[in-house]
């Protein structure tokens, strides 16, 4: 399962423009119940803004969320993956860089989807459940497979 491609994670993503206010982006985070918005210029990924960024870079810094543009506090030029990359590649990039979300883009940098640490945990949960099903239904003692 870990070798599977990221194609299932090609899906609609909550996006913001660089010039949108952080307040507007924060409302999207709340309303869509997500932890990040991918920042796009046209359809190309230029950044990512997380709920943690809003907390630390805006609220804790005493900035006005309605007057602060997303581009001032986002992580610019975020790491990305392609739809043909594997779950293993996603795990590796998240682990090496200490990140929880990675946009999925095409060859031209256009946004296709996103994979998150929660997605990986869900995949792992499904795999563990499948293994649990095998363990719960032991093979006949004459079956040595």
N, C-alpha and C positions, 0 to 999 in steps of 0.2 A: 504494500500500500504506500510505503514511503517513496517509492520510485514513480508514483503517478504524476502526471503533468498537472499544471495549475489551471488547465482549461475549465474545470468546474467553478473556478473563482472569477471567471470572466462574467461580470454581472454589473448592474447599475451601482454607481458609487456616489456618495454625497460629495458634492464639489462646491468650491467657492472660487471667486476671482481674486486676484492679488489686491485689487482696490476695494473689495468689500470690507465693511467694518468687522472688527473682531466680535462686536456685539451680535451682528447678524450671523456670523459663523457659529457663535456659541449657541444661539437659538436653534440653528440647524442641528448641532450636536444633541441638544436636548430633545427637539421634536422628532428627530430620526432615530434617537436612542443609539448613537454611535460614539466612538471615542476619538474619531478624527474626521477631518474633511480633507480631500485631496484638492490642492490649489492648481487650477488650470488656467492657461492663457489660450483662448480658443479651445482646442481639445488636447493640447500638449501639457504634460505634467511639469509644473515649475516649483512645486512645494507641497508640504503637508503641514497641517495645523492640528495638534492634538488637544484634548481637554487639559492635559498637563501643561502644554504651552500657554494656554489661556490663563491657567492658574498662576504659573510662575512668572511668565514674561509680561503679563498684563496686570492681573489683579494684584499680585504681590509687589509689582514694580510701581503700583499706584497710577497706571495709565488709564485713560478713559476708553473703555471698550468701544464706544460709539464713534470716537474720533480717531481710533488707532486702526490703520489699514492692516489687513491680514499680512501683506507683504513685509511689514515691519517686524513681525514676530514669528513668522512661519519658519520652518526648516526648509531652506531653499535647496534645489537640485537634489531631491531625495533619492536614495537607492531604489532601484526598481528591478523587476523581474519580467521575463517574457512568458507568454501563455504556454510555451513549450518547455519551460523550465520545470523542474521537479519539486515535489514537496520537500525532498532532502535539501535542495538548493535554498528553499525558503527558510528551512530550519537553520541552515548554516549561516545565511546572511543575517538572520535575526540574532543568532547567538554571537557571532563575531562582532556585530555592531551595537548590540544592546538595544535593539528596536523591537517593537511589537506589531508593526503594520508595514506592509510593503505593497505599493501600487504595482499593478501588472499593466504593461504597456506593449504596444506593437513596435515594429522595427523603427517607426518614425517618431516614437515617443508619445503617441496618442494613448490616452487612458482607455484601458479595457476592463479593469476590475481591481480588486484588492484582496490580499490574503492577510489574515491577522493571526496572532498567537491563539486567539480563541478558536479560529477555524482549525488550527493544527491540533488543539486539544480535543475538539469535536471529532476530528478524523481519528485520533488516537483512541478516543473513547469507543468509537465504532469498531476499531480493530480489536480492542480488548474485549468488547462484548462478543465478537465473533469467536475469539479464542476461548472465552468463558463458555460459550455454547458447545465447543468441542470438548472441553474438560467436563462439563456437566453431563455429556452424553458419551461416556467412555466406550471405547471399541470393545467388541467381544474379545474375550481372552484368547480365542483362537486366531484373532485377526492381528497380525503383527505389523500392519502398515503403520 
